[in-house]
């Protein structure tokens, strides 16, 4: 069994690592081109590329999959199966049709719920108690292919998108490896998704992280977890003020008004207040709420917008 793996970010690495530990042959790894990252904008290899090279695997980084030369390169790898985990772009039909056993994708939601680019953030933001991991057959649509296997997972109160995404891809890895023998033997049949039940997510932008203090404290608390690490949650005070961790508290005051509370401070919302426990002023290091208040007493009484 020859497998080509396609993935890019850090949370896709455990999928490749798990497959590498099996008896299947990893014929090649396809990942996005190296791009500038971090404050210094230094060009860095993708996390998947870094792991693949350390493991002695062949790596391809095509700028697009539509090129005939790229398809030829993939054909030379002679994949029986392509496994996809957060690759970062759609696979064209000429790639989807290459392997005998299809292209299997790990998606971090219980499809058809939360198709699209931000399934984990959407589940946290909406206050869902559960989400899950899905192994599906890729088709030409947006996460619309038939379902092969699913496993539900509880969303904890402290889960951020980063924490939960990592957990869901670890679950998806085990699920994939468990079902592969049956899939190859044609003992599992993929089930079409119920289109009428499909829900969709959007691509997040930096502006989505702007906090609207007219919303409830509970919703803002979920936003902070949902948008961690990207795009973050922020307000304006002496520049951009990032709210990294906070808790909703039953206490009434005007939306945006900063009050002192329990050796830290809280910010009024449309319902309740948001008790800030960790934050970061633009250009400074992250600190807890008590430390911040010691150095910035003048924030008390301010109205944030």
N, C-alpha and C positions, 0 to 999 in steps of 0.2 A: 504494500500500500504506500503510494507516494503522495505526500501532502504538501501543498504550497500554502503557506500562512501569510495572511495579509492583515497588518495592524500597524498602529503608530504610537499612541501615548503609553504612559507608564502602566495604566491599568490593563493594557492588552498584553503586557509582558508575562503575567502568570499563565495566560492561555498558551503562549508559545512554549513557556517553560514546562508546562504540564504535558503538552504534546511531545516535547523533546524527550521526556522521561519514559515514553511508551516505546513499543517495538516498531511503531510506524516510522517511515523514513521521511524526514523533512527535506524535500527536494529543493526548496528555496523559500526566501522570505521577501515579501514585497512591502515596502513602507514608503511614507511620504518623503520628498526631498528634504535635505537638511535646511533649516531656516534659522535666522537670527532669533535669539532668545535671551531673556533676562535684561537687566538694566544696561549692561554693556553691549547688548545686541550682537553678541558673539555667535557666529554660526555653530550650531551644536547638532550632533547626530540625534535622531529620534531615539527614545528609550528602547523601542523594539530593535532598531538597528544596532544599538550598543550591545544588547543582549545577544543578538544573532551573531555579530562578529566575534564576541567573546566565546561563543559556542562553536565557532568554525563553520557557520552556515553561510550559504550563498545569499547575497543581498542584492535586490533590485530596487532602485528608487526612481521610477519613471515620473516625469512631470505630468503625464496623462496616460490613461489606459487605452485611449482610443486609437493610438498610433499603430499601424500595421507592424512596425518593427518591434513594438512592445509585445503585441500579441504573439509574434513569432518567437520572442524570447521566452514567453510563458509556455508556448507549445513545446519548446525544447526541454523544459523542465518535466514534461509528460506527467502532469498531476492526475491522480485518480480522484482526488478530492481537494477542494480549496476551502480552507477555514478562514473566516473573516471575523475580526474583533476590532471595531472602531478604527477602520482603515482611514476614513476621512473623505471618501468620494464614492460616487456610484460606480458599479461595475457594468461596463457595456455588454450587450448580448454576446459578442464574440468571446468575451472572457467567461461569462456565465455558462456558456455552452461547452466550455473546454473539458471539464472533468466528468468522468462516467458517473460519479456519485454526487454530482451537483456541488454547489457552493453553500456551505453551512455557515450561518452567522449567529453570533451571540449578541442578544439585545437585552439591555438591563431594564425590562419591564415585563408585565404580563400582557403580551400582545393579545388582542388588538388595541389594548389601552396604551396610550402614550407612544405612538409612532413618532419618528422624527428625531431632532438633534438634542433635545433636553429632557429625556424621560425621567431621570432621577430627580433633577431639580423640580420638575413639575409635580411629581408625587409628593415631595416634601412640602412644597409651597401650598399645595391643595389640602394639606393636613391628612393625607391618607395614612391608614394604620399599617397597610401592607403593600408591597410591590413584589417583584420577583425577577427571575432570569428566564429567558426564552432561547431555545435553539431552534432556528428556522431555516428554511430553504430560501435563498435569495432569489428574487425575481427582479424585473426591471422597475418595480414600483418602490415607494417609500415604506420600507419595513412591512410590505404587504404579502410576503410569500407564505407558503404553508408552514404550519407549526409541526415541529418534530418532538420537542420535549419542553416542559416548563416546571419551574419550582418556585413556590411562593416564599417570600421572606418578610419578616416583621420589620417595620421602620421604628427604630428607637428614638426616644425624645432628644437624644444628644447627636443623632446622625446628621452630618453635613453631606453635601453631594459628594465630596471627595471620599469620605469614609464609606458611605453606602455604595458608591460606584465600585470601589475596590472590592467590597464584600460580594456584590452581585456578579462581578466578573470571576471571582474565585468560585462562586457557586456554579456559574455557567461553565467554567472549565471542567469541573468534576462531572457535571451533567453531560457535557459533550463527550468526554472520555468514556463515561459509563455506557452511553448509547451507541457509540461508534461500531462495536462488533455487530449489534443487531441491525444497524443501518446498512452496513456493508453486505450483510446476508439477506437484505430485503425483508427483515422480520418486523420492521417498523414502517408504518405508512404515515406520510405527512398529511396533516389535516388542514383544509382551507380555513382561513380566518373568516370570522363573521363580520363582514364589512359594515353591517348596520351598527355594530358596537364599537367601531374604530373611533379613537380620539387622537388628536394630533398636538404636537408641541412645536414651539418656534425656536429659531436660532437666537440665543441671548446676545444682547449688545451691552456695551459698557453702561449706557444710560439706564438700563433696567435696574441697575444697582442703586439708583437715587431713591432714598427713603422718603415716602410721603407720610408725614406725621399725622395726617387726618385718618389714616387707616388704623385698625385696632392693634393693640400691643401684641396680641397673639399672632396676627398675620405678619407683622414686622419681624417678630422673633423667628417665624418660619422662613421668612425671606432671607434673613441673615444666614441661616443654616443651608437653605437651598442654593444661595448664590456664593457659597464658599467652596472652592477658591475663586471661581469666576462667575460674574464680574465683580464680586464683592458687594458690600452694602455700605453706603456712605451718605453723609450729610455735609453741610457747609458750615465751618467755623474756623476762622483763621486759615483758610484753605480747605482742602478736602479732608474730612474727618471720617476715617473708616471705623465702623462698628463691627468688631470681630466676634464678640460673644455677648449675649444679653438674654434677659429673662422677662417675660411679661408678668406684671404685678398688678393686683387689684388696688388701684389708687387713682383718684380723679384729679386732674389738673388740665390746663389748656394744652392743646396739641402743639408740640414743639418747645414748650417751656421746660427749662432744665431746673430740677430741684435736687436738693441734697437728700440722700436716702441710704441709711444703713452703711455709713462709712464710705459710700461711693455716691454716684448720682444717678438720677433717672430722668427720662425725657417723656413728657406728656404726649399722648396719642389721642385718637378719636374715641378710644375706650381703654381705660387703664393706662399704666405707665410702663416704659421699657427701662428696666434696671440694667445698666451697662456694667459688664464685668471685665471686658477686654476691648481695647481700641487702639487706634494708631493715627496720630496726626501726620499730615503729609510731610515727608522728609524726616520723620522721627521713627524711633523703634516702637514696637508694640508694647503696651504696658497694661496692667490691670486698672480697674476703675479707681481704686483708692490711690494708687501712685499718680495717676493722671490728675486727680482732684487736688492732691498736695501741691502740684506745680502749676495748676490752672484754676485757682479759686474763682477767677473772673467769669468762668462759664456758668456759674450758678445765677439764675435769673435771666439768662439769655433765652431768646426764642429762635429755635433753629428752623430753617426752611429748606 
